[in-house]
């Protein structure tokens, strides 16, 4: 049951990314936050995107969906940056 919910979530997110890619011609999309720390999310999202892309392929361009480097720590890093450098 849990995987079915994850797949539905990734299918919807893949649809949003597909539409953004169609308009902006993206090369890479980085997913951040705590959810990006789970490899199954990125794998399932890539699979959902490829399934959608195969249905509507109109060129040979392929988008890469990756996990952000800082994952769930990005907010902490941003807060520190703002604290030390943002107030100037």
PDB file of N, CA, C and O in Angstrom:
ATOM      1  N   UNK A   1       0.818  -1.196   0.000  1.00  0.00           N
ATOM      2  CA  UNK A   1       0.000   0.000   0.000  1.00  0.00           C
ATOM      3  C   UNK A   1       0.863   1.262   0.000  1.00  0.00           C
ATOM      4  O   UNK A   1       0.583   2.205  -0.740  1.00  0.00           O
ATOM      5  N   UNK A   2       1.898   1.282   0.816  1.00  0.00           N
ATOM      6  CA  UNK A   2       2.753   2.469   0.916  1.00  0.00           C
ATOM      7  C   UNK A   2       3.434   2.762  -0.422  1.00  0.00           C
ATOM      8  O   UNK A   2       3.546   3.922  -0.817  1.00  0.00           O
ATOM      9  N   UNK A   3       3.890   1.720  -1.120  1.00  0.00           N
ATOM     10  CA  UNK A   3       4.544   1.961  -2.406  1.00  0.00           C
ATOM     11  C   UNK A   3       3.563   2.528  -3.425  1.00  0.00           C
ATOM     12  O   UNK A   3       3.939   3.369  -4.243  1.00  0.00           O
ATOM     13  N   UNK A   4       2.312   2.079  -3.386  1.00  0.00           N
ATOM     14  CA  UNK A   4       1.302   2.621  -4.305  1.00  0.00           C
ATOM     15  C   UNK A   4       1.107   4.119  -4.084  1.00  0.00           C
ATOM     16  O   UNK A   4       0.946   4.879  -5.039  1.00  0.00           O
ATOM     17  N   UNK A   5       1.124   4.536  -2.816  1.00  0.00           N
ATOM     18  CA  UNK A   5       0.993   5.959  -2.505  1.00  0.00           C
ATOM     19  C   UNK A   5       2.229   6.731  -2.975  1.00  0.00           C
ATOM     20  O   UNK A   5       2.108   7.832  -3.513  1.00  0.00           O
ATOM     21  N   UNK A   6       3.406   6.156  -2.771  1.00  0.00           N
ATOM     22  CA  UNK A   6       4.633   6.785  -3.239  1.00  0.00           C
ATOM     23  C   UNK A   6       4.617   6.916  -4.758  1.00  0.00           C
ATOM     24  O   UNK A   6       4.984   7.963  -5.292  1.00  0.00           O
ATOM     25  N   UNK A   7       4.200   5.876  -5.449  1.00  0.00           N
ATOM     26  CA  UNK A   7       4.139   5.907  -6.915  1.00  0.00           C
ATOM     27  C   UNK A   7       3.176   6.974  -7.401  1.00  0.00           C
ATOM     28  O   UNK A   7       3.477   7.693  -8.355  1.00  0.00           O
ATOM     29  N   UNK A   8       2.013   7.086  -6.753  1.00  0.00           N
ATOM     30  CA  UNK A   8       1.034   8.119  -7.132  1.00  0.00           C
ATOM     31  C   UNK A   8       1.623   9.515  -6.919  1.00  0.00           C
ATOM     32  O   UNK A   8       1.441  10.404  -7.750  1.00  0.00           O
ATOM     33  N   UNK A   9       2.326   9.699  -5.807  1.00  0.00           N
ATOM     34  CA  UNK A   9       2.968  10.983  -5.515  1.00  0.00           C
ATOM     35  C   UNK A   9       4.012  11.306  -6.588  1.00  0.00           C
ATOM     36  O   UNK A   9       4.051  12.420  -7.110  1.00  0.00           O
ATOM     37  N   UNK A  10       4.848  10.332  -6.909  1.00  0.00           N
ATOM     38  CA  UNK A  10       5.898  10.532  -7.913  1.00  0.00           C
ATOM     39  C   UNK A  10       5.320  10.748  -9.301  1.00  0.00           C
ATOM     40  O   UNK A  10       5.867  11.527 -10.083  1.00  0.00           O
ATOM     41  N   UNK A  11       4.233  10.078  -9.619  1.00  0.00           N
ATOM     42  CA  UNK A  11       3.570  10.292 -10.917  1.00  0.00           C
ATOM     43  C   UNK A  11       3.107  11.740 -11.053  1.00  0.00           C
ATOM     44  O   UNK A  11       3.281  12.357 -12.104  1.00  0.00           O
ATOM     45  N   UNK A  12       2.516  12.277  -9.986  1.00  0.00           N
ATOM     46  CA  UNK A  12       2.031  13.656 -10.022  1.00  0.00           C
ATOM     47  C   UNK A  12       3.194  14.640 -10.095  1.00  0.00           C
ATOM     48  O   UNK A  12       3.153  15.599 -10.866  1.00  0.00           O
ATOM     49  N   UNK A  13       4.223  14.403  -9.297  1.00  0.00           N
ATOM     50  CA  UNK A  13       5.395  15.275  -9.332  1.00  0.00           C
ATOM     51  C   UNK A  13       6.095  15.193 -10.688  1.00  0.00           C
ATOM     52  O   UNK A  13       6.575  16.207 -11.196  1.00  0.00           O
ATOM     53  N   UNK A  14       6.157  14.019 -11.269  1.00  0.00           N
ATOM     54  CA  UNK A  14       6.750  13.854 -12.602  1.00  0.00           C
ATOM     55  C   UNK A  14       5.961  14.635 -13.645  1.00  0.00           C
ATOM     56  O   UNK A  14       6.550  15.197 -14.568  1.00  0.00           O
ATOM     57  N   UNK A  15       4.657  14.677 -13.513  1.00  0.00           N
ATOM     58  CA  UNK A  15       3.810  15.439 -14.444  1.00  0.00           C
ATOM     59  C   UNK A  15       4.133  16.928 -14.337  1.00  0.00           C
ATOM     60  O   UNK A  15       4.201  17.621 -15.352  1.00  0.00           O
ATOM     61  N   UNK A  16       4.332  17.420 -13.124  1.00  0.00           N
ATOM     62  CA  UNK A  16       4.689  18.830 -12.924  1.00  0.00           C
ATOM     63  C   UNK A  16       6.066  19.117 -13.528  1.00  0.00           C
ATOM     64  O   UNK A  16       6.250  20.123 -14.213  1.00  0.00           O
ATOM     65  N   UNK A  17       7.021  18.240 -13.274  1.00  0.00           N
ATOM     66  CA  UNK A  17       8.371  18.418 -13.816  1.00  0.00           C
ATOM     67  C   UNK A  17       8.345  18.347 -15.334  1.00  0.00           C
ATOM     68  O   UNK A  17       9.045  19.108 -16.002  1.00  0.00           O
ATOM     69  N   UNK A  18       7.547  17.443 -15.884  1.00  0.00           N
ATOM     70  CA  UNK A  18       7.433  17.331 -17.339  1.00  0.00           C
ATOM     71  C   UNK A  18       6.937  18.649 -17.946  1.00  0.00           C
ATOM     72  O   UNK A  18       7.475  19.116 -18.950  1.00  0.00           O
ATOM     73  N   UNK A  19       5.924  19.235 -17.340  1.00  0.00           N
ATOM     74  CA  UNK A  19       5.382  20.500 -17.844  1.00  0.00           C
ATOM     75  C   UNK A  19       6.402  21.628 -17.731  1.00  0.00           C
ATOM     76  O   UNK A  19       6.525  22.450 -18.639  1.00  0.00           O
ATOM     77  N   UNK A  20       7.131  21.670 -16.624  1.00  0.00           N
ATOM     78  CA  UNK A  20       8.176  22.681 -16.473  1.00  0.00           C
ATOM     79  C   UNK A  20       9.271  22.484 -17.522  1.00  0.00           C
ATOM     80  O   UNK A  20       9.766  23.452 -18.099  1.00  0.00           O
ATOM     81  N   UNK A  21       9.644  21.232 -17.763  1.00  0.00           N
ATOM     82  CA  UNK A  21      10.668  20.932 -18.751  1.00  0.00           C
ATOM     83  C   UNK A  21      10.217  21.332 -20.150  1.00  0.00           C
ATOM     84  O   UNK A  21      11.016  21.826 -20.945  1.00  0.00           O
ATOM     85  N   UNK A  22       8.955  21.123 -20.450  1.00  0.00           N
ATOM     86  CA  UNK A  22       8.429  21.454 -21.773  1.00  0.00           C
ATOM     87  C   UNK A  22       8.543  22.953 -22.036  1.00  0.00           C
ATOM     88  O   UNK A  22       8.850  23.372 -23.152  1.00  0.00           O
ATOM     89  N   UNK A  23       8.297  23.744 -21.017  1.00  0.00           N
ATOM     90  CA  UNK A  23       8.329  25.195 -21.163  1.00  0.00           C
ATOM     91  C   UNK A  23       9.757  25.743 -21.061  1.00  0.00           C
ATOM     92  O   UNK A  23      10.137  26.629 -21.826  1.00  0.00           O
ATOM     93  N   UNK A  24      10.546  25.218 -20.119  1.00  0.00           N
ATOM     94  CA  UNK A  24      11.852  25.798 -19.817  1.00  0.00           C
ATOM     95  C   UNK A  24      13.039  25.041 -20.412  1.00  0.00           C
ATOM     96  O   UNK A  24      14.163  25.542 -20.369  1.00  0.00           O
ATOM     97  N   UNK A  25      12.819  23.848 -20.966  1.00  0.00           N
ATOM     98  CA  UNK A  25      13.880  23.029 -21.554  1.00  0.00           C
ATOM     99  C   UNK A  25      15.016  22.800 -20.552  1.00  0.00           C
ATOM    100  O   UNK A  25      16.161  23.183 -20.790  1.00  0.00           O
ATOM    101  N   UNK A  26      14.678  22.181 -19.455  1.00  0.00           N
ATOM    102  CA  UNK A  26      15.610  21.960 -18.359  1.00  0.00           C
ATOM    103  C   UNK A  26      16.582  20.818 -18.661  1.00  0.00           C
ATOM    104  O   UNK A  26      16.275  19.914 -19.437  1.00  0.00           O
ATOM    105  N   UNK A  27      17.745  20.875 -18.042  1.00  0.00           N
ATOM    106  CA  UNK A  27      18.716  19.783 -18.134  1.00  0.00           C
ATOM    107  C   UNK A  27      18.690  18.924 -16.885  1.00  0.00           C
ATOM    108  O   UNK A  27      18.892  17.711 -16.949  1.00  0.00           O
ATOM    109  N   UNK A  28      18.438  19.561 -15.739  1.00  0.00           N
ATOM    110  CA  UNK A  28      18.483  18.843 -14.461  1.00  0.00           C
ATOM    111  C   UNK A  28      17.493  19.484 -13.495  1.00  0.00           C
ATOM    112  O   UNK A  28      17.320  20.702 -13.469  1.00  0.00           O
ATOM    113  N   UNK A  29      16.852  18.631 -12.704  1.00  0.00           N
ATOM    114  CA  UNK A  29      15.999  19.086 -11.610  1.00  0.00           C
ATOM    115  C   UNK A  29      16.528  18.433 -10.341  1.00  0.00           C
ATOM    116  O   UNK A  29      16.702  17.216 -10.284  1.00  0.00           O
ATOM    117  N   UNK A  30      16.782  19.253  -9.321  1.00  0.00           N
ATOM    118  CA  UNK A  30      17.290  18.752  -8.047  1.00  0.00           C
ATOM    119  C   UNK A  30      16.177  18.798  -7.008  1.00  0.00           C
ATOM    120  O   UNK A  30      15.573  19.848  -6.785  1.00  0.00           O
ATOM    121  N   UNK A  31      15.910  17.675  -6.381  1.00  0.00           N
ATOM    122  CA  UNK A  31      14.893  17.554  -5.352  1.00  0.00           C
ATOM    123  C   UNK A  31      15.576  17.670  -3.997  1.00  0.00           C
ATOM    124  O   UNK A  31      16.545  16.961  -3.728  1.00  0.00           O
ATOM    125  N   UNK A  32      15.083  18.553  -3.150  1.00  0.00           N
ATOM    126  CA  UNK A  32      15.688  18.784  -1.852  1.00  0.00           C
ATOM    127  C   UNK A  32      14.760  18.432  -0.711  1.00  0.00           C
ATOM    128  O   UNK A  32      13.660  17.919  -0.916  1.00  0.00           O
ATOM    129  N   UNK A  33      15.216  18.712   0.479  1.00  0.00           N
ATOM    130  CA  UNK A  33      14.432  18.432   1.672  1.00  0.00           C
ATOM    131  C   UNK A  33      14.655  17.017   2.159  1.00  0.00           C
ATOM    132  O   UNK A  33      15.408  16.243   1.568  1.00  0.00           O
ATOM    133  N   UNK A  34      13.983  16.701   3.247  1.00  0.00           N
ATOM    134  CA  UNK A  34      14.141  15.388   3.861  1.00  0.00           C
ATOM    135  C   UNK A  34      13.768  14.242   2.953  1.00  0.00           C
ATOM    136  O   UNK A  34      14.344  13.158   3.040  1.00  0.00           O
ATOM    137  N   UNK A  35      12.790  14.480   2.067  1.00  0.00           N
ATOM    138  CA  UNK A  35      12.341  13.402   1.183  1.00  0.00           C
ATOM    139  C   UNK A  35      13.432  12.995   0.203  1.00  0.00           C
ATOM    140  O   UNK A  35      13.454  11.858  -0.268  1.00  0.00           O
ATOM    141  N   UNK A  36      14.329  13.910  -0.101  1.00  0.00           N
ATOM    142  CA  UNK A  36      15.388  13.604  -1.070  1.00  0.00           C
ATOM    143  C   UNK A  36      16.459  12.680  -0.494  1.00  0.00           C
ATOM    144  O   UNK A  36      17.302  12.176  -1.236  1.00  0.00           O
ATOM    145  N   UNK A  37      16.435  12.454   0.810  1.00  0.00           N
ATOM    146  CA  UNK A  37      17.395  11.546   1.420  1.00  0.00           C
ATOM    147  C   UNK A  37      17.043  10.077   1.182  1.00  0.00           C
ATOM    148  O   UNK A  37      17.860   9.191   1.433  1.00  0.00           O
ATOM    149  N   UNK A  38      15.840   9.827   0.704  1.00  0.00           N
ATOM    150  CA  UNK A  38      15.388   8.461   0.445  1.00  0.00           C
ATOM    151  C   UNK A  38      15.631   8.117  -1.025  1.00  0.00           C
ATOM    152  O   UNK A  38      14.937   8.643  -1.895  1.00  0.00           O
ATOM    153  N   UNK A  39      16.596   7.251  -1.321  1.00  0.00           N
ATOM    154  CA  UNK A  39      16.893   6.920  -2.725  1.00  0.00           C
ATOM    155  C   UNK A  39      15.686   6.386  -3.486  1.00  0.00           C
ATOM    156  O   UNK A  39      15.579   6.601  -4.693  1.00  0.00           O
ATOM    157  N   UNK A  40      14.777   5.695  -2.807  1.00  0.00           N
ATOM    158  CA  UNK A  40      13.615   5.142  -3.506  1.00  0.00           C
ATOM    159  C   UNK A  40      12.728   6.241  -4.089  1.00  0.00           C
ATOM    160  O   UNK A  40      12.058   6.030  -5.100  1.00  0.00           O
ATOM    161  N   UNK A  41      12.726   7.397  -3.459  1.00  0.00           N
ATOM    162  CA  UNK A  41      11.919   8.512  -3.974  1.00  0.00           C
ATOM    163  C   UNK A  41      12.499   9.008  -5.288  1.00  0.00           C
ATOM    164  O   UNK A  41      11.766   9.182  -6.261  1.00  0.00           O
ATOM    165  N   UNK A  42      13.792   9.236  -5.326  1.00  0.00           N
ATOM    166  CA  UNK A  42      14.432   9.723  -6.555  1.00  0.00           C
ATOM    167  C   UNK A  42      14.327   8.679  -7.661  1.00  0.00           C
ATOM    168  O   UNK A  42      14.070   9.023  -8.815  1.00  0.00           O
ATOM    169  N   UNK A  43      14.525   7.411  -7.319  1.00  0.00           N
ATOM    170  CA  UNK A  43      14.422   6.331  -8.316  1.00  0.00           C
ATOM    171  C   UNK A  43      12.998   6.249  -8.875  1.00  0.00           C
ATOM    172  O   UNK A  43      12.812   6.149 -10.087  1.00  0.00           O
ATOM    173  N   UNK A  44      12.017   6.289  -8.010  1.00  0.00           N
ATOM    174  CA  UNK A  44      10.622   6.179  -8.449  1.00  0.00           C
ATOM    175  C   UNK A  44      10.218   7.403  -9.255  1.00  0.00           C
ATOM    176  O   UNK A  44       9.491   7.285 -10.241  1.00  0.00           O
ATOM    177  N   UNK A  45      10.685   8.577  -8.844  1.00  0.00           N
ATOM    178  CA  UNK A  45      10.392   9.803  -9.582  1.00  0.00           C
ATOM    179  C   UNK A  45      11.001   9.753 -10.978  1.00  0.00           C
ATOM    180  O   UNK A  45      10.352  10.138 -11.951  1.00  0.00           O
ATOM    181  N   UNK A  46      12.237   9.284 -11.083  1.00  0.00           N
ATOM    182  CA  UNK A  46      12.866   9.135 -12.405  1.00  0.00           C
ATOM    183  C   UNK A  46      12.096   8.146 -13.266  1.00  0.00           C
ATOM    184  O   UNK A  46      11.900   8.378 -14.459  1.00  0.00           O
ATOM    185  N   UNK A  47      11.661   7.048 -12.668  1.00  0.00           N
ATOM    186  CA  UNK A  47      10.886   6.057 -13.409  1.00  0.00           C
ATOM    187  C   UNK A  47       9.559   6.658 -13.897  1.00  0.00           C
ATOM    188  O   UNK A  47       9.169   6.462 -15.048  1.00  0.00           O
ATOM    189  N   UNK A  48       8.883   7.377 -13.025  1.00  0.00           N
ATOM    190  CA  UNK A  48       7.609   8.006 -13.401  1.00  0.00           C
ATOM    191  C   UNK A  48       7.811   9.022 -14.513  1.00  0.00           C
ATOM    192  O   UNK A  48       6.999   9.109 -15.434  1.00  0.00           O
ATOM    193  N   UNK A  49       8.898   9.797 -14.429  1.00  0.00           N
ATOM    194  CA  UNK A  49       9.179  10.789 -15.462  1.00  0.00           C
ATOM    195  C   UNK A  49       9.470  10.115 -16.798  1.00  0.00           C
ATOM    196  O   UNK A  49       8.990  10.565 -17.839  1.00  0.00           O
ATOM    197  N   UNK A  50      10.252   9.041 -16.772  1.00  0.00           N
ATOM    198  CA  UNK A  50      10.582   8.338 -18.016  1.00  0.00           C
ATOM    199  C   UNK A  50       9.340   7.716 -18.656  1.00  0.00           C
ATOM    200  O   UNK A  50       9.198   7.721 -19.879  1.00  0.00           O
ATOM    201  N   UNK A  51       8.448   7.182 -17.829  1.00  0.00           N
ATOM    202  CA  UNK A  51       7.199   6.631 -18.356  1.00  0.00           C
ATOM    203  C   UNK A  51       6.381   7.718 -19.048  1.00  0.00           C
ATOM    204  O   UNK A  51       5.846   7.500 -20.135  1.00  0.00           O
ATOM    205  N   UNK A  52       6.285   8.870 -18.428  1.00  0.00           N
ATOM    206  CA  UNK A  52       5.550   9.993 -19.006  1.00  0.00           C
ATOM    207  C   UNK A  52       6.237  10.510 -20.256  1.00  0.00           C
ATOM    208  O   UNK A  52       5.582  10.818 -21.252  1.00  0.00           O
ATOM    209  N   UNK A  53       7.543  10.602 -20.202  1.00  0.00           N
ATOM    210  CA  UNK A  53       8.315  11.104 -21.346  1.00  0.00           C
ATOM    211  C   UNK A  53       8.175  10.174 -22.550  1.00  0.00           C
ATOM    212  O   UNK A  53       8.114  10.645 -23.686  1.00  0.00           O
ATOM    213  N   UNK A  54       8.125   8.882 -22.321  1.00  0.00           N
ATOM    214  CA  UNK A  54       7.971   7.937 -23.421  1.00  0.00           C
ATOM    215  C   UNK A  54       6.604   8.043 -24.082  1.00  0.00           C
ATOM    216  O   UNK A  54       6.463   7.751 -25.270  1.00  0.00           O
ATOM    217  N   UNK A  55       5.612   8.453 -23.331  1.00  0.00           N
ATOM    218  CA  UNK A  55       4.276   8.638 -23.912  1.00  0.00           C
ATOM    219  C   UNK A  55       4.219   9.831 -24.845  1.00  0.00           C
ATOM    220  O   UNK A  55       3.515   9.795 -25.854  1.00  0.00           O
ATOM    221  N   UNK A  56       4.948  10.886 -24.522  1.00  0.00           N
ATOM    222  CA  UNK A  56       4.842  12.154 -25.250  1.00  0.00           C
ATOM    223  C   UNK A  56       6.166  12.629 -25.820  1.00  0.00           C
ATOM    224  O   UNK A  56       6.374  13.831 -25.980  1.00  0.00           O
ATOM    225  N   UNK A  57       7.056  11.709 -26.126  1.00  0.00           N
ATOM    226  CA  UNK A  57       8.381  12.111 -26.626  1.00  0.00           C
ATOM    227  C   UNK A  57       8.244  12.845 -27.957  1.00  0.00           C
ATOM    228  O   UNK A  57       7.661  12.345 -28.920  1.00  0.00           O
ATOM    229  N   UNK A  58       8.815  14.072 -27.968  1.00  0.00           N
ATOM    230  CA  UNK A  58       8.820  14.839 -29.202  1.00  0.00           C
ATOM    231  C   UNK A  58      10.226  15.302 -29.589  1.00  0.00           C
ATOM    232  O   UNK A  58      10.411  15.981 -30.598  1.00  0.00           O
ATOM    233  N   UNK A  59      11.220  14.921 -28.766  1.00  0.00           N
ATOM    234  CA  UNK A  59      12.610  15.197 -29.097  1.00  0.00           C
ATOM    235  C   UNK A  59      13.497  14.194 -28.351  1.00  0.00           C
ATOM    236  O   UNK A  59      12.994  13.313 -27.653  1.00  0.00           O
ATOM    237  N   UNK A  60      14.792  14.329 -28.499  1.00  0.00           N
ATOM    238  CA  UNK A  60      15.725  13.384 -27.877  1.00  0.00           C
ATOM    239  C   UNK A  60      16.312  13.908 -26.575  1.00  0.00           C
ATOM    240  O   UNK A  60      17.206  13.287 -26.001  1.00  0.00           O
ATOM    241  N   UNK A  61      15.822  15.030 -26.112  1.00  0.00           N
ATOM    242  CA  UNK A  61      16.314  15.640 -24.873  1.00  0.00           C
ATOM    243  C   UNK A  61      15.859  14.832 -23.666  1.00  0.00           C
ATOM    244  O   UNK A  61      14.676  14.513 -23.544  1.00  0.00           O
ATOM    245  N   UNK A  62      16.788  14.499 -22.773  1.00  0.00           N
ATOM    246  CA  UNK A  62      16.441  13.789 -21.547  1.00  0.00           C
ATOM    247  C   UNK A  62      16.814  14.628 -20.341  1.00  0.00           C
ATOM    248  O   UNK A  62      17.912  15.182 -20.269  1.00  0.00           O
ATOM    249  N   UNK A  63      15.918  14.715 -19.421  1.00  0.00           N
ATOM    250  CA  UNK A  63      16.092  15.471 -18.190  1.00  0.00           C
ATOM    251  C   UNK A  63      16.641  14.550 -17.105  1.00  0.00           C
ATOM    252  O   UNK A  63      16.275  13.377 -17.040  1.00  0.00           O
ATOM    253  N   UNK A  64      17.509  15.075 -16.263  1.00  0.00           N
ATOM    254  CA  UNK A  64      18.059  14.312 -15.150  1.00  0.00           C
ATOM    255  C   UNK A  64      17.426  14.812 -13.852  1.00  0.00           C
ATOM    256  O   UNK A  64      17.439  16.012 -13.580  1.00  0.00           O
ATOM    257  N   UNK A  65      16.878  13.906 -13.056  1.00  0.00           N
ATOM    258  CA  UNK A  65      16.311  14.251 -11.752  1.00  0.00           C
ATOM    259  C   UNK A  65      17.250  13.679 -10.698  1.00  0.00           C
ATOM    260  O   UNK A  65      17.489  12.472 -10.644  1.00  0.00           O
ATOM    261  N   UNK A  66      17.779  14.572  -9.860  1.00  0.00           N
ATOM    262  CA  UNK A  66      18.771  14.177  -8.859  1.00  0.00           C
ATOM    263  C   UNK A  66      18.363  14.686  -7.483  1.00  0.00           C
ATOM    264  O   UNK A  66      17.459  15.511  -7.344  1.00  0.00           O
ATOM    265  N   UNK A  67      19.042  14.179  -6.488  1.00  0.00           N
ATOM    266  CA  UNK A  67      18.861  14.635  -5.117  1.00  0.00           C
ATOM    267  C   UNK A  67      19.813  15.797  -4.853  1.00  0.00           C
ATOM    268  O   UNK A  67      20.952  15.785  -5.318  1.00  0.00           O
ATOM    269  N   UNK A  68      19.352  16.797  -4.111  1.00  0.00           N
ATOM    270  CA  UNK A  68      20.221  17.913  -3.728  1.00  0.00           C
ATOM    271  C   UNK A  68      21.365  17.413  -2.847  1.00  0.00           C
ATOM    272  O   UNK A  68      21.241  16.398  -2.161  1.00  0.00           O
ATOM    273  N   UNK A  69      22.441  18.118  -2.878  1.00  0.00           N
ATOM    274  CA  UNK A  69      23.613  17.727  -2.099  1.00  0.00           C
ATOM    275  C   UNK A  69      23.346  17.803  -0.601  1.00  0.00           C
ATOM    276  O   UNK A  69      23.731  16.906   0.150  1.00  0.00           O
ATOM    277  N   UNK A  70      22.691  18.868  -0.170  1.00  0.00           N
ATOM    278  CA  UNK A  70      22.522  19.098   1.262  1.00  0.00           C
ATOM    279  C   UNK A  70      21.258  18.481   1.847  1.00  0.00           C
ATOM    280  O   UNK A  70      21.071  18.501   3.063  1.00  0.00           O
ATOM    281  N   UNK A  71      20.390  17.934   1.001  1.00  0.00           N
ATOM    282  CA  UNK A  71      19.159  17.271   1.448  1.00  0.00           C
ATOM    283  C   UNK A  71      18.405  18.115   2.471  1.00  0.00           C
ATOM    284  O   UNK A  71      18.037  19.255   2.187  1.00  0.00           O
ATOM    285  N   UNK A  72      18.177  17.569   3.637  1.00  0.00           N
ATOM    286  CA  UNK A  72      17.373  18.239   4.649  1.00  0.00           C
ATOM    287  C   UNK A  72      18.142  19.316   5.417  1.00  0.00           C
ATOM    288  O   UNK A  72      17.551  20.055   6.204  1.00  0.00           O
ATOM    289  N   UNK A  73      19.450  19.409   5.195  1.00  0.00           N
ATOM    290  CA  UNK A  73      20.251  20.409   5.893  1.00  0.00           C
ATOM    291  C   UNK A  73      20.293  21.753   5.173  1.00  0.00           C
ATOM    292  O   UNK A  73      20.898  22.699   5.678  1.00  0.00           O
ATOM    293  N   UNK A  74      19.669  21.857   4.016  1.00  0.00           N
ATOM    294  CA  UNK A  74      19.712  23.094   3.247  1.00  0.00           C
ATOM    295  C   UNK A  74      19.137  24.266   4.041  1.00  0.00           C
ATOM    296  O   UNK A  74      19.653  25.380   3.949  1.00  0.00           O
ATOM    297  N   UNK A  75      18.092  24.037   4.809  1.00  0.00           N
ATOM    298  CA  UNK A  75      17.504  25.130   5.576  1.00  0.00           C
ATOM    299  C   UNK A  75      18.467  25.640   6.640  1.00  0.00           C
ATOM    300  O   UNK A  75      18.539  26.844   6.885  1.00  0.00           O
ATOM    301  N   UNK A  76      19.203  24.739   7.270  1.00  0.00           N
ATOM    302  CA  UNK A  76      20.184  25.134   8.288  1.00  0.00           C
ATOM    303  C   UNK A  76      21.314  25.937   7.641  1.00  0.00           C
ATOM    304  O   UNK A  76      21.740  26.961   8.175  1.00  0.00           O
ATOM    305  N   UNK A  77      21.787  25.474   6.508  1.00  0.00           N
ATOM    306  CA  UNK A  77      22.868  26.165   5.803  1.00  0.00           C
ATOM    307  C   UNK A  77      22.403  27.547   5.358  1.00  0.00           C
ATOM    308  O   UNK A  77      23.145  28.523   5.470  1.00  0.00           O
ATOM    309  N   UNK A  78      21.184  27.626   4.858  1.00  0.00           N
ATOM    310  CA  UNK A  78      20.629  28.924   4.460  1.00  0.00           C
ATOM    311  C   UNK A  78      20.489  29.873   5.638  1.00  0.00           C
ATOM    312  O   UNK A  78      20.758  31.067   5.505  1.00  0.00           O
ATOM    313  N   UNK A  79      20.073  29.362   6.781  1.00  0.00           N
ATOM    314  CA  UNK A  79      19.939  30.198   7.978  1.00  0.00           C
ATOM    315  C   UNK A  79      21.307  30.705   8.427  1.00  0.00           C
ATOM    316  O   UNK A  79      21.446  31.874   8.788  1.00  0.00           O
ATOM    317  N   UNK A  80      22.325  29.831   8.407  1.00  0.00           N
ATOM    318  CA  UNK A  80      23.672  30.263   8.776  1.00  0.00           C
ATOM    319  C   UNK A  80      24.212  31.307   7.809  1.00  0.00           C
ATOM    320  O   UNK A  80      24.825  32.291   8.220  1.00  0.00           O
ATOM    321  N   UNK A  81      23.981  31.085   6.535  1.00  0.00           N
ATOM    322  CA  UNK A  81      24.418  32.055   5.530  1.00  0.00           C
ATOM    323  C   UNK A  81      23.782  33.406   5.795  1.00  0.00           C
ATOM    324  O   UNK A  81      24.457  34.435   5.772  1.00  0.00           O
ATOM    325  N   UNK A  82      22.479  33.399   6.049  1.00  0.00           N
ATOM    326  CA  UNK A  82      21.762  34.645   6.318  1.00  0.00           C
ATOM    327  C   UNK A  82      22.293  35.312   7.594  1.00  0.00           C
ATOM    328  O   UNK A  82      22.432  36.533   7.659  1.00  0.00           O
ATOM    329  N   UNK A  83      22.578  34.511   8.575  1.00  0.00           N
ATOM    330  CA  UNK A  83      23.075  35.045   9.849  1.00  0.00           C
ATOM    331  C   UNK A  83      24.457  35.700   9.681  1.00  0.00           C
ATOM    332  O   UNK A  83      24.687  36.803  10.177  1.00  0.00           O
ATOM    333  N   UNK A  84      25.359  35.027   8.991  1.00  0.00           N
ATOM    334  CA  UNK A  84      26.725  35.537   8.877  1.00  0.00           C
ATOM    335  C   UNK A  84      26.923  36.543   7.736  1.00  0.00           C
ATOM    336  O   UNK A  84      27.701  37.487   7.873  1.00  0.00           O
ATOM    337  N   UNK A  85      26.238  36.350   6.636  1.00  0.00           N
ATOM    338  CA  UNK A  85      26.508  37.206   5.473  1.00  0.00           C
ATOM    339  C   UNK A  85      25.293  37.997   4.991  1.00  0.00           C
ATOM    340  O   UNK A  85      25.448  39.017   4.319  1.00  0.00           O
ATOM    341  N   UNK A  86      24.104  37.544   5.323  1.00  0.00           N
ATOM    342  CA  UNK A  86      22.906  38.186   4.779  1.00  0.00           C
ATOM    343  C   UNK A  86      22.581  39.527   5.383  1.00  0.00           C
ATOM    344  O   UNK A  86      21.888  40.326   4.753  1.00  0.00           O
ATOM    345  N   UNK A  87      23.050  39.801   6.573  1.00  0.00           N
ATOM    346  CA  UNK A  87      22.703  41.050   7.242  1.00  0.00           C
ATOM    347  C   UNK A  87      23.544  42.243   6.823  1.00  0.00           C
ATOM    348  O   UNK A  87      23.326  43.349   7.319  1.00  0.00           O
ATOM    349  N   UNK A  88      24.490  42.051   5.930  1.00  0.00           N
ATOM    350  CA  UNK A  88      25.389  43.146   5.529  1.00  0.00           C
ATOM    351  C   UNK A  88      24.806  43.976   4.419  1.00  0.00           C
ATOM    352  O   UNK A  88      25.435  44.933   3.969  1.00  0.00           O
TER     353      UNK A  88
END
